Amino acid sequence: MKNIDINIMQLAQGAVQEKLDREFEKVFENIQDPNVNATAKRTITLKIDLVPDDVRQVVKTNVTATSKLAPTDPVTTTILTGKDLTTNKIEARELQSGVPGQTYIDEKGDLRTDTGEPVDVIEKETRKKSKVIDLQEKRG
């Protein structure tokens, strides 16, 4: 007969095993996440705190299961910022074209500015704001 007969996986009516299983699930989800480095180290820690009473007969035992997962890979982008000289307000937008000032064609085939705004919409707005006088129109 063993002097110490404690089965860690049956401790607390199997609650320790449930905690451990939950942490394994988190780790394996993290391993399968395509946004995480596949070969990064993951760790599961099972911490057991033992607190005896004054007469050393009853030991209150707390078991904690934790996991240290691999962080997600960083996502990098470029943001263009400046001040609108007409409103004096600061603006910031994500660069969509890859090069500041360069237009590009999106996946639907529409022409867009470097920040992803439709070029045709901007041109219409610019024409509305424009106060150009067409002298040819008045000649008749």
Legacy VTK file of the C-alpha trace (Angstrom):
# vtk DataFile Version 3.0
C-alpha trace
ASCII
DATASET POLYDATA
POINTS 140 float
0.000 0.000 0.000
1.218 3.478 -0.855
1.881 5.944 1.938
0.581 8.810 -0.204
-2.386 7.794 -2.311
-3.336 10.852 -4.370
-4.192 10.562 -8.047
-3.841 14.071 -9.486
-6.278 13.360 -12.304
-9.010 12.198 -9.908
-8.428 14.997 -7.412
-11.573 17.035 -6.607
-13.790 14.475 -8.354
-11.937 14.999 -11.643
-12.108 18.822 -11.623
-8.311 19.045 -11.936
-8.431 16.908 -15.089
-11.198 19.168 -16.476
-9.075 22.255 -15.851
-6.094 20.628 -17.535
-8.227 19.534 -20.504
-9.509 23.121 -20.913
-5.952 24.462 -21.048
-4.942 21.790 -23.584
-7.885 22.876 -25.742
-6.693 26.503 -25.617
-3.152 25.462 -26.541
-4.240 23.346 -29.503
-6.576 26.088 -30.770
-3.612 28.462 -30.575
-1.417 25.996 -32.476
-4.009 25.737 -35.260
-4.476 29.530 -35.539
-2.924 30.669 -38.852
-2.263 34.119 -37.336
0.194 32.663 -34.804
3.768 31.457 -35.249
3.423 27.680 -35.654
6.699 26.763 -33.945
6.388 29.092 -30.944
6.566 27.480 -27.518
3.364 27.052 -25.512
3.256 26.149 -21.816
0.659 24.626 -19.518
1.230 25.110 -15.793
-0.564 23.146 -13.112
-0.087 24.951 -9.787
-0.982 23.166 -6.563
-1.179 25.220 -3.346
-1.269 23.227 -0.103
-2.333 25.048 3.082
-2.358 22.877 6.245
-4.394 23.692 9.341
-2.857 24.392 12.770
-2.687 20.733 13.783
-1.296 19.613 10.414
-4.069 17.115 9.726
-6.270 18.865 7.163
-4.663 20.375 4.111
-6.703 22.766 1.994
-5.604 22.238 -1.596
-6.114 24.685 -4.467
-5.255 23.644 -7.993
-4.902 26.173 -10.788
-4.307 25.365 -14.437
-2.982 28.108 -16.703
-1.518 28.246 -20.153
0.875 30.596 -21.881
-0.026 30.807 -25.546
1.943 32.120 -28.490
0.932 35.676 -29.365
-0.696 36.427 -32.690
1.562 37.697 -35.443
1.628 41.475 -35.824
-0.281 43.119 -38.674
1.464 46.032 -40.351
-0.128 48.822 -42.349
0.613 52.423 -43.290
-1.558 55.357 -42.256
-1.397 58.707 -44.038
-2.068 61.781 -41.914
-2.199 65.492 -42.470
-4.345 68.573 -42.010
-7.226 69.654 -44.257
-6.305 73.234 -45.113
-9.929 74.245 -45.740
-11.315 72.969 -42.413
-8.071 72.976 -40.400
-8.938 69.498 -39.076
-6.471 66.653 -38.799
-7.200 63.646 -41.015
-5.860 60.102 -41.018
-6.594 57.248 -43.418
-5.035 53.901 -44.168
-2.875 53.792 -47.302
-4.509 51.329 -49.690
-2.448 51.696 -52.870
0.991 50.956 -51.477
2.437 54.355 -52.485
1.166 57.747 -51.257
-0.589 59.678 -54.037
-0.927 56.658 -56.324
-4.340 55.525 -57.513
-5.110 51.841 -57.882
-7.781 49.517 -59.218
-9.643 47.547 -56.560
-10.825 43.932 -56.775
-14.085 45.061 -58.480
-12.196 47.045 -61.130
-13.030 50.495 -59.726
-10.406 53.261 -59.695
-9.584 54.403 -56.152
-7.343 56.944 -54.457
-4.387 55.911 -52.317
-6.707 55.831 -49.282
-9.383 53.732 -51.005
-11.917 56.428 -51.894
-13.640 56.051 -55.282
-12.047 58.480 -57.767
-15.301 59.164 -59.640
-17.036 60.305 -56.429
-14.189 62.677 -55.572
-14.172 64.096 -59.111
-17.942 64.770 -58.925
-17.559 66.510 -55.558
-14.664 68.580 -56.894
-16.714 69.680 -59.909
-19.611 70.714 -57.626
-17.291 72.821 -55.462
-15.511 74.329 -58.450
-16.473 77.910 -59.356
-14.996 77.826 -62.826
-16.903 80.039 -65.238
-17.403 78.488 -68.663
-17.227 81.446 -71.022
-17.921 79.250 -74.040
-21.306 78.313 -72.605
-22.456 81.940 -72.394
-21.590 82.776 -76.034
-24.553 80.986 -77.344
LINES 1 141
140 0 1 2 3 4 5 6 7 8 9 10 11 12 13 14 15 16 17 18 19 20 21 22 23 24 25 26 27 28 29 30 31 32 33 34 35 36 37 38 39 40 41 42 43 44 45 46 47 48 49 50 51 52 53 54 55 56 57 58 59 60 61 62 63 64 65 66 67 68 69 70 71 72 73 74 75 76 77 78 79 80 81 82 83 84 85 86 87 88 89 90 91 92 93 94 95 96 97 98 99 100 101 102 103 104 105 106 107 108 109 110 111 112 113 114 115 116 117 118 119 120 121 122 123 124 125 126 127 128 129 130 131 132 133 134 135 136 137 138 139
